[in-house]
Amino acid sequence: MHDISQYQDFFINYLETQAISKEPKNLYEPIEYILGLGGKRMRPVLTLMASEVFETPYKIALPAAMAVEVFHNFSLVHDDIMDAAPLRRGQATVHEKWDLNTGILSGDTMLILAYQYFEQYDPAVFRDLAKLFSKTALEVCEGQQWDVDFEKRNDVTIPEYLKMIEYKTAVLVAAAMKMGAIVAKTSEKEANLIYDFGLNLGLAFQLQDDYLDAFGDPETFGKQVGGDIMVNKKTYLYLKAREFSSTEKASALEKLFSLQLDDNTEKIEIAKTIFNESGASKATQDAIEMYTFKAFETLEKMDINAEKKNILRTFGENLMGRKV
């Protein structure tokens, strides 16, 4: 196997060979743009890693990895529209750089392009990849709808929130790993175990994203720090702060998260203070660690050698300590 940076290079080299520049240019240029914005390429890297975990060269998994990355970026384009987000990876979002209609249509096109990459596999592998992909795509949409619904509710529970982030984020991380296992034609047991590893890692990743949204460094985070607070998202930080606070302070927090302001500077600072003083920040960091360790426990059940387990463990540890 290779290290994470090598898998990133392998995937980026493959990505650069993919001809997406077609007519009409206003449909395809935004796709090239969002795919070219960078990022760690976590999901396709996991697909390549998983294939080699099960003794299959990463090159065979490249089309599946590309499908995962195209779908992920499709979801980001539409997510940014729904959140009215101005920045993605430190650059203008697609709907800001072009317009709303372009963002919607280019995103739709990306979903179709993602499926086309599975056509490079034999019928049995194509069937299993497409079946998993369809299930995952529906779950991602369900998770996104829950996310939208929660913005209008004041009674969101921790279990509801965890189910939402499982569907919105974690299932795609899990599916990325299982796709590598499917391409490698490993056993159903091993494919399901690596799915569970990815699911817990994805939960840790999203909780870390929630934390960085409030407390990340604007120079490295790549998105607008405090964005979730601005749009009143009921993140794990918010829910834990409400749980740990007195009735009076919880009511004040709920009121704060009902405001729509032109200048959110003070609102963001007040929310961050409440998160810290209530213990919600620490609870969120503890949850990140818990899900990461649950992923590591799954590794021990897998029938792979110690070197491969260590590579997957290192990936998880790097995610837990990320700043972007």
Phi, psi and chi 1 to 4 in degrees:
 res  aa     phi    psi   chi1   chi2   chi3   chi4
   1 MET       -  169.2  -71.8 -174.7   68.1      -
   2 HIS  -114.0  171.7  -56.4   83.5      -      -
   3 ASP   -87.3  172.0   62.4   37.3      -      -
   4 ILE   -60.5  -42.6  -67.4  163.2      -      -
   5 SER   -64.0  -32.9   63.0      -      -      -
   6 GLN   -68.5  -42.8  -72.2  176.5  -54.3      -
   7 TYR   -61.6  -38.4  -74.5  120.2      -      -
   8 GLN   -60.5  -44.7  -71.4  170.9  -37.4      -
   9 ASP   -63.9  -43.4  -70.6  -18.3      -      -
  10 PHE   -58.2  -44.8  -64.0  150.7      -      -
  11 PHE   -69.4  -43.7  179.0   74.6      -      -
  12 ILE   -61.3  -41.0  -69.8  168.1      -      -
  13 ASN   -61.1  -40.6  -70.2  -21.8      -      -
  14 TYR   -67.3  -43.8  179.0   77.0      -      -
  15 LEU   -56.5  -40.6  173.3   62.9      -      -
  16 GLU   -69.4  -16.5  -70.0  173.7  -11.4      -
  17 THR   -88.9   -8.8   68.7      -      -      -
  18 GLN   -83.8  121.0  -58.3  -53.0  -65.9      -
  19 ALA   -84.2  100.0      -      -      -      -
  20 ILE  -106.5  -11.5  -59.5  171.8      -      -
  21 SER   -76.2  100.4 -178.8      -      -      -
  22 LYS  -138.2  176.3  -62.9 -171.1  -72.0 -175.6
  23 GLU   -95.8  146.8  -67.4  -69.3  -25.0      -
  24 PRO   -75.3  138.1   26.3  -32.9      -      -
  25 LYS   -62.8  -30.8   67.8  177.5 -176.6  179.1
  26 ASN   -72.5   -8.6  -76.1  -26.9      -      -
  27 LEU   -91.8  -42.0  179.5   66.1      -      -
  28 TYR   -94.6  -27.1  -70.0  101.8      -      -
  29 GLU   -60.2  -41.5  -80.4 -174.4   -2.4      -
  30 PRO   -62.2  -30.9  -24.7   35.8      -      -
  31 ILE   -68.6  -46.4  -62.3  173.5      -      -
  32 GLU   -59.6  -39.2  -73.1 -172.2  -61.1      -
  33 TYR   -62.5  -52.1  172.3   75.8      -      -
  34 ILE   -67.4  -36.9 -171.8   68.5      -      -
  35 LEU   -69.9  -23.3  -71.6  172.5      -      -
  36 GLY   -90.9    0.1      -      -      -      -
  37 LEU   -75.8   -8.4  -74.9 -174.9      -      -
  38 GLY    93.8 -136.9      -      -      -      -
  39 GLY    96.2  174.7      -      -      -      -
  40 LYS   -80.5   -8.8  -71.8 -168.4  171.2 -176.4
  41 ARG    56.0   41.4  -46.0  -69.6 -175.1 -177.8
  42 MET   -57.8  -47.4  176.3 -177.6   77.7      -
  43 ARG   -66.9  -49.2  -65.9  156.0 -170.9   82.4
  44 PRO   -64.6  -33.4   19.9  -32.2      -      -
  45 VAL   -60.3  -40.6  162.9      -      -      -
  46 LEU   -64.4  -36.0  -72.9  174.3      -      -
  47 THR   -64.2  -44.9  -56.9      -      -      -
  48 LEU   -65.1  -43.5  -57.5 -176.5      -      -
  49 MET   -60.9  -44.2  -70.7  172.7   63.9      -
  50 ALA   -63.5  -37.9      -      -      -      -
  51 SER   -63.3  -39.8   69.2      -      -      -
  52 GLU   -77.9  -25.2  -65.5 -147.2  -40.8      -
  53 VAL   -57.4  -35.3  160.9      -      -      -
  54 PHE  -104.7   35.2  -61.4  113.8      -      -
  55 GLU    64.8   32.9  -50.7  -63.8  -21.9      -
  56 THR  -125.1  128.3  -62.0      -      -      -
  57 PRO   -54.7  139.7  -24.3   34.0      -      -
  58 TYR   -57.0  -30.0   76.9   86.4      -      -
  59 LYS   -58.8  -32.7  -70.9 -176.7  179.0  179.6
  60 ILE   -68.0  -27.7  -63.5  175.5      -      -
  61 ALA   -89.7   -3.1      -      -      -      -
  62 LEU   -58.8  -44.7  -78.3  167.7      -      -
  63 PRO   -61.0  -40.2  -25.5   36.8      -      -
  64 ALA   -65.6  -40.0      -      -      -      -
  65 ALA   -62.9  -38.5      -      -      -      -
  66 MET   -66.0  -39.3 -173.5   68.7 -175.7      -
  67 ALA   -60.5  -42.5      -      -      -      -
  68 VAL   -62.5  -44.7  169.4      -      -      -
  69 GLU   -68.6  -40.5 -177.5   69.2   -4.6      -
  70 VAL   -64.8  -43.7  171.7      -      -      -
  71 PHE   -63.8  -43.8  175.2   81.4      -      -
  72 HIS   -58.0  -43.6  171.5   58.2      -      -
  73 ASN   -71.9  -31.8  -79.6  -85.4      -      -
  74 PHE   -57.1  -46.1  141.0   75.2      -      -
  75 SER   -65.4  -33.1   72.2      -      -      -
  76 LEU   -68.3  -41.6  -64.0 -177.1      -      -
  77 VAL   -58.9  -47.4  170.3      -      -      -
  78 HIS   -73.0  -35.8  -78.1 -169.4      -      -
  79 ASP   -61.5  -43.1 -160.5   14.7      -      -
  80 ASP   -63.6  -35.9  -73.8  -19.5      -      -
  81 ILE   -64.0  -47.0  -68.6  170.7      -      -
  82 MET   -65.6  -32.9  -63.0  175.6   76.3      -
  83 ASP   -88.8   -5.4  -69.8  -15.3      -      -
  84 ALA    54.0   40.8      -      -      -      -
  85 ALA   -79.9  131.9      -      -      -      -
  86 PRO   -83.9  -24.0   30.1  -34.0      -      -
  87 LEU  -126.0  145.8  -64.6  175.9      -      -
  88 ARG  -141.0  119.3  170.5   63.2   62.4 -178.0
  89 ARG    54.1   37.5  -64.0  168.7 -175.5  149.8
  90 GLY    79.9    2.0      -      -      -      -
  91 GLN  -122.2  164.9  -58.1  -65.9  -40.3      -
  92 ALA   -59.4  138.1      -      -      -      -
  93 THR   -69.3  162.6   49.2      -      -      -
  94 VAL   -59.3  -45.1  167.4      -      -      -
  95 HIS   -69.0  -22.7   69.4  -83.0      -      -
  96 GLU   -80.2  -40.3  -73.7  -75.8  -24.4      -
  97 LYS   -73.6  -36.5 -172.6  173.3  175.7   65.2
  98 TRP  -108.2 -104.2  -80.6  -90.4      -      -
  99 ASP  -160.1  175.1   54.9   52.1      -      -
 100 LEU   -61.2  -47.1 -164.4   62.1      -      -
 101 ASN   -62.7  -38.6  -71.6  -17.9      -      -
 102 THR   -63.3  -42.0  -61.8      -      -      -
 103 GLY   -60.1  -42.9      -      -      -      -
 104 ILE   -65.3  -49.1  -67.2  169.2      -      -
 105 LEU   -71.0  -41.9 -168.4   56.1      -      -
 106 SER   -64.1  -38.0  -68.2      -      -      -
 107 GLY   -62.3  -45.6      -      -      -      -
 108 ASP   -57.4  -41.2  -68.7  -16.8      -      -
 109 THR   -63.8  -38.3  -58.0      -      -      -
 110 MET   -62.8  -37.7  -67.6  174.4   77.7      -
 111 LEU   -61.3  -41.4  177.4   58.6      -      -
 112 ILE   -68.2  -43.0  -61.2  163.7      -      -
 113 LEU   -59.7  -37.9  -70.8  173.4      -      -
 114 ALA   -59.1  -46.0      -      -      -      -
 115 TYR   -61.9  -34.9  -89.2   98.8      -      -
 116 GLN   -63.5  -26.0  -73.0 -174.2  -29.7      -
 117 TYR   -67.1  -23.8  -81.5   95.7      -      -
 118 PHE   -71.8  -16.7  -63.5  142.6      -      -
 119 GLU   -66.7  -10.9  -65.2  171.4    5.4      -
 120 GLN   -82.4   -0.7  -60.4 -176.9   43.4      -
 121 TYR  -108.1  162.8  -65.4  102.2      -      -
 122 ASP   -67.7  161.5   65.5   58.2      -      -
 123 PRO   -53.8  -41.2  -28.9   36.3      -      -
 124 ALA   -66.5  -43.9      -      -      -      -
 125 VAL   -68.3  -41.4  171.9      -      -      -
 126 PHE   -56.1  -45.9  172.5   88.2      -      -
 127 ARG   -60.7  -47.6  178.0 -159.6   62.5 -148.6
 128 ASP   -67.6  -38.4  -69.5  -14.3      -      -
 129 LEU   -65.2  -46.7  -71.6  172.3      -      -
 130 ALA   -65.7  -37.4      -      -      -      -
 131 LYS   -63.8  -47.0 -175.1  176.6 -179.9 -179.7
 132 LEU   -64.6  -41.0  173.6   60.8      -      -
 133 PHE   -64.9  -43.2 -163.8   67.2      -      -
 134 SER   -63.8  -43.7  -65.0      -      -      -
 135 LYS   -59.9  -44.8  170.4 -179.5  175.0  -69.7
 136 THR   -66.8  -42.7  -56.2      -      -      -
 137 ALA   -61.5  -41.3      -      -      -      -
 138 LEU   -63.9  -42.6  -79.6  174.3      -      -
 139 GLU   -63.9  -39.6  -71.2  171.0  -20.3      -
 140 VAL   -61.1  -42.8  169.4      -      -      -
 141 CYS   -65.6  -40.2  -69.7      -      -      -
 142 GLU   -62.4  -42.8  -69.3  165.6    3.8      -
 143 GLY   -63.1  -39.8      -      -      -      -
 144 GLN   -64.5  -39.8  177.4   66.7   11.8      -
 145 GLN   -66.5  -41.0 -175.2   60.4   54.7      -
 146 TRP   -59.4  -41.2  -83.3  -34.5      -      -
 147 ASP   -58.4  -45.0 -167.3   20.7      -      -
 148 VAL   -64.9  -45.3  171.5      -      -      -
 149 ASP   -60.0  -38.9  -68.1  -14.2      -      -
 150 PHE   -65.5  -24.9  -70.0  174.3      -      -
 151 GLU   -63.7  -24.3  -69.0  177.3   24.8      -
 152 LYS  -101.2    1.8  -58.2  172.2 -174.7  175.4
 153 ARG  -112.2  148.3  -73.8  176.5   48.9 -169.8
 154 ASN  -110.5    7.8  -68.5  -39.2      -      -
 155 ASP  -120.8   24.7   59.6  -12.9      -      -
 156 VAL   -66.0  134.0  178.0      -      -      -
 157 THR   -99.8  162.8   65.6      -      -      -
 158 ILE   -59.3  -47.2  -66.6  -74.4      -      -
 159 PRO   -58.8  -39.1  -26.4   36.3      -      -
 160 GLU   -63.6  -41.7  -75.7  179.4  -40.6      -
 161 TYR   -65.5  -42.0 -179.4   76.3      -      -
 162 LEU   -65.3  -36.0  -69.6  172.6      -      -
 163 LYS   -66.0  -39.5  175.3   57.9   69.5  173.6
 164 MET   -61.6  -48.0 -177.3  -86.9  -73.8      -
 165 ILE   -73.0  -25.8   64.2  170.4      -      -
 166 GLU   -60.0  -46.9  176.1 -175.0  -26.1      -
 167 TYR   -75.9  -42.5  -83.6   33.0      -      -
 168 LYS   -70.2  -34.3 -176.9  179.9  176.3 -178.1
 169 THR  -125.4  -51.2  -59.9      -      -      -
 170 ALA   -69.3  -35.2      -      -      -      -
 171 VAL   -64.4  -29.4  -65.9      -      -      -
 172 LEU   -74.1  -36.2 -175.1   56.3      -      -
 173 VAL   -62.9  -44.6  176.4      -      -      -
 174 ALA   -63.3  -44.7      -      -      -      -
 175 ALA   -64.4  -37.0      -      -      -      -
 176 ALA   -57.8  -41.7      -      -      -      -
 177 MET   -72.0  -41.5  -59.5 -147.9   74.9      -
 178 LYS   -67.1  -30.7 -170.4  171.0 -177.5  178.1
 179 MET   -62.6  -38.9  -76.3 -178.1 -170.2      -
 180 GLY   -61.7  -38.5      -      -      -      -
 181 ALA   -68.0  -38.4      -      -      -      -
 182 ILE   -65.4  -44.3  -70.1  170.4      -      -
 183 VAL   -59.8  -36.7  168.5      -      -      -
 184 ALA   -78.2   -8.2      -      -      -      -
 185 LYS    57.7   42.2  -59.5 -179.1 -179.5  179.3
 186 THR   -80.5 -179.4 -168.9      -      -      -
 187 SER   -72.3  157.4   69.3      -      -      -
 188 GLU   -61.7  -37.1 -176.0  176.9   -4.2      -
 189 LYS   -60.5  -48.7  177.3 -174.5  174.8 -177.2
 190 GLU   -68.4  -37.2  -67.5  -61.3  -54.3      -
 191 ALA   -63.4  -39.2      -      -      -      -
 192 ASN   -71.0  -35.5  -72.1  -23.0      -      -
 193 LEU   -65.7  -43.0  -78.2  171.4      -      -
 194 ILE   -71.1  -25.7 -152.8  161.9      -      -
 195 TYR   -64.2  -46.0 -178.8   92.4      -      -
 196 ASP   -63.4  -38.4  -70.1  -18.0      -      -
 197 PHE   -58.2  -48.4  170.5   78.6      -      -
 198 GLY   -65.9  -35.2      -      -      -      -
 199 LEU   -63.1  -47.4 -166.7   70.7      -      -
 200 ASN   -67.8  -37.0  -76.0  -57.4      -      -
 201 LEU   -64.6  -38.3 -151.4   59.3      -      -
 202 GLY   -66.4  -37.5      -      -      -      -
 203 LEU   -63.5  -44.2  -74.2  164.5      -      -
 204 ALA   -62.0  -40.0      -      -      -      -
 205 PHE   -62.8  -45.0  179.4   85.6      -      -
 206 GLN   -69.5  -38.1 -177.4   56.9   53.1      -
 207 LEU   -64.2  -37.2  -70.3  171.8      -      -
 208 GLN   -64.8  -37.4 -179.2   79.8  -47.8      -
 209 ASP   -63.9  -41.1 -151.2   56.1      -      -
 210 ASP   -59.0  -44.7  -71.0   -5.2      -      -
 211 TYR   -65.5  -45.8 -178.2   83.5      -      -
 212 LEU   -67.6  -28.6  -69.5  172.9      -      -
 213 ASP   -59.5  -34.9 -172.4  -87.0      -      -
 214 ALA   -90.6  -40.1      -      -      -      -
 215 PHE  -117.8    7.8  -62.8  102.9      -      -
 216 GLY   -73.6  163.8      -      -      -      -
 217 ASP   -83.5  121.6 -177.8  -13.3      -      -
 218 PRO   -56.4  -26.5  -22.0   31.6      -      -
 219 GLU   -73.8  -24.8  -64.5  -62.8  -42.7      -
 220 THR  -116.1  -21.1   59.1      -      -      -
 221 PHE   -70.5  -35.7 -173.8   44.1      -      -
 222 GLY    85.3   -7.1      -      -      -      -
 223 LYS  -127.0  171.0  -69.5 -171.4  -72.8 -175.8
 224 GLN   -71.4  113.5 -171.2  169.9   24.6      -
 225 VAL   -66.3  132.0  172.8      -      -      -
 226 GLY    89.9    6.7      -      -      -      -
 227 GLY   -60.2  -39.8      -      -      -      -
 228 ASP   -65.8  -37.3  -72.8  -15.3      -      -
 229 ILE   -66.9  -42.2  -62.4  168.5      -      -
 230 MET   -57.2  -40.5  -70.5  170.5   58.4      -
 231 VAL   -99.5   12.7  -62.5      -      -      -
 232 ASN    63.7   38.4  -61.0  -37.8      -      -
 233 LYS   -75.1  135.8  -77.7 -161.6  173.6 -177.4
 234 LYS   -87.6   76.0  -47.6  -58.4 -167.3  -61.2
 235 THR   -78.0  175.7   64.7      -      -      -
 236 TYR   -58.1  -39.8 -164.6   85.3      -      -
 237 LEU   -57.3  -48.8  -82.0  165.0      -      -
 238 TYR   -62.3  -47.7  169.6   88.7      -      -
 239 LEU   -65.2  -38.9  -64.5  173.8      -      -
 240 LYS   -69.2  -38.7  -80.9  -64.8  179.9 -176.7
 241 ALA   -62.2  -41.2      -      -      -      -
 242 ARG   -66.0  -39.6 -165.9 -178.5   64.6  179.8
 243 GLU   -64.7  -40.2  177.4 -173.5  -21.6      -
 244 PHE   -85.7  -11.2  -66.7  157.9      -      -
 245 SER   -91.2  159.1  -63.9      -      -      -
 246 SER   -65.3  164.8   65.0      -      -      -
 247 THR   -56.2  -41.6  -57.9      -      -      -
 248 GLU   -65.1  -46.4 -178.3 -179.8   -8.3      -
 249 LYS   -70.2  -34.3  -70.7 -174.6  177.1  179.7
 250 ALA   -64.7  -40.0      -      -      -      -
 251 SER   -64.4  -39.6  -63.9      -      -      -
 252 ALA   -64.7  -37.7      -      -      -      -
 253 LEU   -66.4  -42.8 -177.0   63.3      -      -
 254 GLU   -61.4  -40.5  -72.1  178.2   13.8      -
 255 LYS   -64.4  -42.5 -176.3  176.7 -180.0 -179.3
 256 LEU   -58.6  -39.1 -176.4   69.4      -      -
 257 PHE   -87.5   18.0  -88.5   67.0      -      -
 258 SER  -111.1   -4.6   68.8      -      -      -
 259 LEU   -84.7  141.6  -58.2  175.8      -      -
 260 GLN  -118.3  108.2  -60.7  -72.6  -13.2      -
 261 LEU  -117.9  153.4  -55.3  173.6      -      -
 262 ASP   -76.6  -39.2  -67.7  -31.9      -      -
 263 ASP  -116.0  112.9 -175.6   -8.0      -      -
 264 ASN  -100.1    7.8  -71.6  -83.2      -      -
 265 THR   -55.6  -51.7  -54.8      -      -      -
 266 GLU   -67.3  -40.7 -175.4  178.5    4.5      -
 267 LYS   -58.0  -44.6  177.6 -177.8  175.8 -179.5
 268 ILE   -62.3  -44.5  -68.8  169.0      -      -
 269 GLU   -66.6  -39.6  -70.7  -52.6  -48.8      -
 270 ILE   -63.5  -45.6  -68.2  171.7      -      -
 271 ALA   -61.4  -43.9      -      -      -      -
 272 LYS   -63.3  -37.8  -71.9  167.8   65.5  173.3
 273 THR   -63.3  -43.7  -61.3      -      -      -
 274 ILE   -63.4  -42.5  -65.3  171.0      -      -
 275 PHE   -58.1  -42.8  -67.0  161.6      -      -
 276 ASN   -71.5  -49.2  -78.6  -31.0      -      -
 277 GLU   -69.3  -29.4  -68.7 -179.2  -10.3      -
 278 SER   -78.5  -18.2   66.6      -      -      -
 279 GLY    94.4    2.8      -      -      -      -
 280 ALA   -66.2  -36.1      -      -      -      -
 281 SER   -61.4  -45.7  -59.8      -      -      -
 282 LYS   -65.8  -41.0  175.5   65.3  163.4   56.5
 283 ALA   -62.7  -37.0      -      -      -      -
 284 THR   -67.6  -43.1  -57.6      -      -      -
 285 GLN   -62.9  -37.9  -69.4  174.0  -49.5      -
 286 ASP   -64.4  -39.5  -70.4  -15.8      -      -
 287 ALA   -67.1  -38.1      -      -      -      -
 288 ILE   -58.5  -45.5  -66.1  164.2      -      -
 289 GLU   -66.0  -41.1 -175.5  174.6  -57.1      -
 290 MET   -60.9  -47.6  179.2 -165.0   73.1      -
 291 TYR   -69.5  -32.7  -78.1  109.7      -      -
 292 THR   -63.9  -43.2  -55.7      -      -      -
 293 PHE   -70.2  -30.5  -71.6  149.3      -      -
 294 LYS   -63.9  -38.0  -79.1 -175.3   71.8  174.2
 295 ALA   -62.4  -42.5      -      -      -      -
 296 PHE   -65.3  -34.7  -66.0  164.1      -      -
 297 GLU   -63.2  -36.6  -71.4  170.6    6.2      -
 298 THR   -64.7  -36.3  -56.2      -      -      -
 299 LEU   -55.5  -37.8  -81.3 -178.0      -      -
 300 GLU   -67.1  -19.8  -61.5  -49.5  -49.9      -
 301 LYS   -85.7  -11.2  -58.8  174.7 -174.9  176.6
 302 MET   -83.8  145.4  -66.7  176.5   61.5      -
 303 ASP   -90.2   65.8 -172.6   19.0      -      -
 304 ILE  -133.4  162.1   56.8  176.4      -      -
 305 ASN   -77.3  168.5   64.0   39.9      -      -
 306 ALA   -62.7  -35.3      -      -      -      -
 307 GLU   -61.9  -43.0  179.1 -171.2   -0.5      -
 308 LYS   -68.5  -39.1  -68.3  174.5  179.7  176.1
 309 LYS   -61.2  -40.0  -70.9  179.0 -178.4  178.3
 310 ASN   -65.8  -37.1  -74.8  -23.5      -      -
 311 ILE   -64.3  -44.2  -70.4  171.9      -      -
 312 LEU   -67.5  -37.0  -67.7  173.7      -      -
 313 ARG   -64.8  -42.2 -179.8 -176.1  -69.1  -90.7
 314 THR   -61.4  -40.1  -62.3      -      -      -
 315 PHE   -59.3  -45.5 -171.5   90.8      -      -
 316 GLY   -63.8  -40.9      -      -      -      -
 317 GLU   -65.0  -38.2  -70.9  170.2  -12.7      -
 318 ASN   -65.6  -37.7  -71.6  -19.3      -      -
 319 LEU   -64.4  -40.5  -80.6 -173.6      -      -
 320 MET   -66.2  -27.0 -169.0  166.1   64.4      -
 321 GLY  -104.0   12.8      -      -      -      -
 322 ARG   -70.7  160.0   72.5 -169.2  175.6   99.8
 323 LYS  -123.1    2.5  -61.4 -174.3 -174.9  -59.6
 324 VAL  -128.8      -  -63.5      -      -      -
